[in-house]
Amino acid sequence: MTTSSGREINEWQDHERVSSWLSDEIRQASRQRFREKLVSLLPFQPESAIRVLDIGAGDGVLSQTLLQAYPNAQLVCHDFSEIMLGHARQRLGQFPNAVTFIQGDLRDPAWAQDIEGNFDAIISSVAIHNVAELEQGHPERLQEIYKEIFNLVKPGGCFFNYDHMGSPGQVISKLYRWERFATEQARLKAETGVEKSRQELEQEYQERRHYRQGKTSSQDAGTILEQLGWLKEAGFDEVDCLWKETPTFAHSSPPTIIGGFKY
């Protein structure tokens, strides 16, 4: 997993930081159903002998989900962190003949040169947005990565990216925010009996945003519409938002799966 600041990059090379991130069971469980959704959308038969690249594979949980659904698949796990890849090797040890592991940095265009051949599907889970050039607010490198990904996709293949992406404007962002507050109000009352006003939740939301200032933001990585445009510019013949869910109180943008298909 690649991030934009040197400090964050070094964190992914730190055993304690990685272990802490992986031990967040609530975070990991919340993302699993989105990964399962991504795999369920792939346009192949379960018995297909497809070749798949998992970009930002982390500890291999998306790859594991893929291999459970496509037992004849051959898969390449790519990630920045060798520590994460070590966890992936353990997780995917039950598939000794199906998986190859490659360490590489998406910030460097040479990452794709280390990968041999082309793929029926390229997949990614909450990883690519981290490459956005946050200091300038312009995610040009992310747009280039989409072009590099396109060149690795076979004709008839696809690229699916599950990530948190920014809203297209203030009105829709506010709509999402109020929906989150309503959901959080209902959850708190059902689970704890506590009733909070929208104003209280708004204050908590703003405090959370203040705390996250300077960290990677989905908005910095582009809106859903912008990202679909980048996929089209990269060369994909058909692109779409394949699935999206209203964001939770903890996230300011909706978990989204976008896809590009190559003829």
Phi, psi and omega per residue, in radians:
M1 nan 2.229 -3.059
T2 -1.868 2.401 3.087
T3 -2.189 2.978 -2.960
S4 -1.526 -0.391 -3.110
S5 -1.857 2.529 -3.137
G6 -1.011 -0.648 -3.127
R7 -1.066 -0.813 -3.106
E8 -1.190 -0.650 3.098
I9 -1.039 -0.788 3.139
N10 -1.101 -0.542 3.109
E11 -1.053 -0.655 -3.123
W12 -1.316 -0.108 3.020
Q13 -1.798 0.166 -3.109
D14 -1.859 2.143 -3.069
H15 -1.029 -0.733 -3.102
E16 -1.144 -0.750 3.141
R17 -1.111 -0.780 -3.132
V18 -1.134 -0.752 3.141
S19 -1.083 -0.695 3.120
S20 -1.117 -0.738 -3.134
W21 -1.141 -0.752 -3.108
L22 -1.251 -0.445 -3.107
S23 -1.426 -0.073 3.092
D24 -1.335 1.512 -3.021
E25 -1.109 -0.609 -3.137
I26 -1.133 -0.792 3.118
R27 -1.073 -0.828 -3.085
Q28 -1.134 -0.737 -3.136
A29 -1.144 -0.653 -3.110
S30 -1.150 -0.508 -3.110
R31 -1.509 -0.342 -3.030
Q32 -1.109 -0.704 -3.114
R33 -1.178 -0.467 3.065
F34 -1.255 -0.664 3.080
R35 -1.125 -0.731 3.113
E36 -1.095 -0.637 3.099
K37 -1.123 -0.760 3.129
L38 -1.010 -0.850 -3.113
V39 -1.101 -0.660 -3.123
S40 -1.162 -0.384 -3.115
L41 -1.493 -0.236 -3.119
L42 -1.066 2.362 -2.990
P43 -1.546 0.917 -3.133
F44 -2.281 2.770 3.036
Q45 -1.368 2.566 -3.087
P46 -0.968 -0.534 -3.103
E47 -1.506 -0.010 -3.062
S48 -1.114 2.422 3.093
A49 -1.583 1.194 -3.067
I50 -1.506 2.720 3.047
R51 -1.908 2.231 -2.970
V52 -2.277 2.457 3.020
L53 -1.977 2.200 3.083
D54 -1.835 1.907 -3.098
I55 -1.592 2.277 -3.048
G56 1.187 0.795 -2.968
A57 -1.157 -0.362 3.128
G58 1.023 -2.269 -3.114
D59 -1.518 0.164 2.984
G60 1.528 0.249 -3.065
V61 -1.227 -0.649 3.070
L62 -1.184 -0.708 3.095
S63 -1.065 -0.729 3.107
Q64 -1.085 -0.750 3.111
T65 -1.074 -0.705 3.119
L66 -1.119 -0.818 -3.082
L67 -1.216 -0.492 3.063
Q68 -1.222 -0.554 3.130
A69 -1.486 -0.511 -3.112
Y70 -2.236 1.416 -3.036
P71 -1.129 -0.282 3.133
N72 -1.703 0.106 -3.093
A73 -1.298 2.645 2.933
Q74 -1.926 2.305 -2.938
L75 -2.301 2.457 3.027
V76 -1.978 2.150 3.078
C77 -1.708 2.142 -3.128
H78 -2.105 2.275 3.103
D79 -2.713 2.740 3.097
F80 -1.265 -0.659 -2.978
S81 -1.597 2.090 3.070
E82 -1.165 -0.531 3.099
I83 -1.141 -0.780 3.083
M84 -1.059 -0.748 3.139
L85 -1.119 -0.540 3.054
G86 -1.099 -0.729 3.063
H87 -1.122 -0.665 3.134
A88 -1.132 -0.685 3.109
R89 -1.064 -0.681 3.103
Q90 -1.172 -0.826 -3.096
R91 -1.083 -0.665 -3.036
L92 -1.735 0.287 -3.138
G93 -1.076 -0.383 3.117
Q94 -1.303 -0.125 3.122
F95 -2.094 1.046 -2.973
P96 -1.096 -0.475 -3.073
N97 -1.785 0.072 -3.018
A98 -1.929 -0.216 -2.953
V99 -2.207 2.415 3.000
T100 -2.101 2.505 -3.095
F101 -2.039 2.320 3.137
I102 -2.339 2.237 3.036
Q103 -1.629 2.332 3.128
G104 -2.898 2.794 -3.066
D105 -1.920 2.010 -3.107
L106 -1.124 -0.326 3.098
R107 -1.194 -0.370 -3.110
D108 -1.750 2.065 -3.134
P109 -0.959 -0.327 -3.124
A110 -1.260 -0.130 -3.106
W111 -0.979 -0.673 -3.068
A112 -1.262 -0.376 -3.125
Q113 -1.238 -0.356 3.137
D114 -1.460 -0.036 -3.089
I115 -1.905 2.156 -3.094
E116 -1.578 2.442 3.026
G117 1.350 -3.040 -3.128
N118 -2.107 2.992 -2.948
F119 -2.283 2.541 3.015
D120 -1.228 -0.580 3.124
A121 -2.563 2.438 2.958
I122 -2.062 2.283 -3.068
I123 -2.238 2.749 3.106
S124 -2.726 2.592 -3.071
S125 -2.361 1.894 3.049
V126 0.849 0.963 -3.095
A127 -2.389 -0.870 -2.930
I128 -1.162 -0.517 -3.113
H129 -1.062 -0.415 -3.100
N130 -1.163 -0.250 -3.079
V131 -1.464 -0.200 -3.104
A132 -0.940 2.430 -3.122
E133 -1.385 1.491 -3.004
L134 -1.149 -0.552 -3.071
E135 -1.067 -0.679 3.139
Q136 -1.671 -0.230 -3.106
G137 1.296 0.260 -3.128
H138 -2.143 1.966 -3.060
P139 -1.509 0.877 -3.095
E140 -1.053 -0.655 -3.101
R141 -1.099 -0.633 3.111
L142 -1.099 -0.713 3.098
Q143 -1.076 -0.690 3.112
E144 -1.152 -0.659 3.129
I145 -1.068 -0.689 3.111
Y146 -1.072 -0.642 3.093
K147 -1.176 -0.711 3.119
E148 -1.144 -0.655 3.085
I149 -1.129 -0.770 3.140
F150 -0.951 -0.706 -3.117
N151 -1.189 -0.304 3.137
L152 -1.646 -0.116 -3.111
V153 -1.574 2.320 3.073
K154 -1.211 2.670 2.938
P155 -0.985 2.312 -3.048
G156 1.552 -0.007 -3.116
G157 -1.719 -3.031 -3.049
C158 -2.652 2.853 3.038
F159 -2.234 2.169 3.112
F160 -2.074 2.280 -3.129
N161 -2.207 2.000 3.015
Y162 -1.672 2.142 -3.115
D163 -2.801 3.027 3.005
H164 -1.703 2.100 -3.041
M165 -2.111 2.652 -3.062
G166 -1.227 2.717 3.068
S167 -1.378 2.676 -3.051
P168 -1.281 -0.214 -3.114
G169 -3.049 3.082 -3.053
Q170 -1.156 -0.649 -3.083
V171 -1.150 -0.840 -3.134
I172 -1.202 -0.629 3.090
S173 -1.063 -0.731 3.113
K174 -1.151 -0.685 3.106
L175 -1.021 -0.813 3.104
Y176 -1.063 -0.737 -3.074
R177 -1.111 -0.772 -3.140
W178 -1.190 -0.589 3.063
E179 -1.127 -0.718 3.096
R180 -1.086 -0.725 -3.120
F181 -1.109 -0.725 3.119
A182 -1.084 -0.741 3.124
T183 -1.143 -0.725 -3.137
E184 -1.177 -0.666 3.079
Q185 -1.026 -0.816 -3.137
A186 -1.123 -0.696 -3.136
R187 -1.138 -0.819 -3.137
L188 -1.059 -0.748 -3.124
K189 -1.154 -0.712 -3.112
A190 -1.231 -0.679 -3.027
E191 -1.591 -0.526 -3.046
T192 -2.205 -0.238 -3.076
G193 1.413 -0.023 -3.120
V194 -1.436 2.348 3.078
E195 -1.938 2.171 3.111
K196 -2.113 2.500 3.102
S197 -1.370 2.859 3.074
R198 -1.107 -0.550 3.122
Q199 -1.131 -0.698 3.104
E200 -1.139 -0.736 3.129
L201 -1.181 -0.620 3.074
E202 -1.070 -0.727 3.122
Q203 -1.100 -0.763 3.111
E204 -1.098 -0.696 3.138
Y205 -1.098 -0.770 -3.126
Q206 -1.168 -0.640 3.085
E207 -1.128 -0.681 3.108
R208 -1.145 -0.716 3.109
R209 -1.099 -0.707 3.132
H210 -1.107 -0.707 3.138
Y211 -1.107 -0.624 -3.064
R212 -1.509 0.018 3.141
Q213 -1.028 2.353 -3.120
G214 1.602 -0.203 3.107
K215 -1.643 2.896 -3.116
T216 -1.000 2.280 -3.131
S217 -2.075 2.422 3.091
S218 -1.093 -0.548 3.134
Q219 -1.138 -0.631 3.111
D220 -1.119 -0.452 -3.114
A221 -1.535 0.071 3.091
G222 1.786 2.681 3.093
T223 -1.391 2.978 3.096
I224 -1.016 -0.790 -3.116
L225 -1.124 -0.699 3.108
E226 -1.116 -0.766 -3.116
Q227 -1.134 -0.664 3.061
L228 -1.088 -0.670 3.085
G229 -1.113 -0.670 3.120
W230 -1.158 -0.661 3.084
L231 -1.088 -0.729 3.126
K232 -1.127 -0.768 3.122
E233 -1.105 -0.542 3.131
A234 -1.189 -0.377 3.106
G235 2.174 -0.109 -3.135
F236 -1.122 2.381 -3.050
D237 -1.339 -0.647 3.072
E238 -2.262 2.339 3.099
V239 -2.357 2.638 3.120
D240 -2.900 2.798 2.882
C241 -1.445 1.886 -3.024
L242 -1.421 -0.422 -3.111
W243 -2.918 2.499 3.111
K244 -2.672 2.530 3.118
E245 -2.203 2.573 3.078
T246 -0.986 2.317 -3.081
P247 -1.135 2.681 3.099
T248 -1.446 3.032 -3.140
F249 -1.104 -0.502 -3.093
A250 -1.377 -0.283 -3.083
H251 -2.165 2.464 -3.091
S252 -1.553 -0.069 -3.107
S253 -2.415 2.683 -3.037
P254 -1.327 2.410 2.966
P255 -1.101 2.241 -2.930
T256 -2.385 2.517 2.975
I257 -2.055 2.037 3.050
I258 -1.894 2.704 -3.100
G259 -2.480 2.613 3.030
G260 -2.249 2.395 -3.098
F261 -2.084 2.363 -3.074
K262 -1.946 2.184 -3.139
Y263 -1.335 nan nan
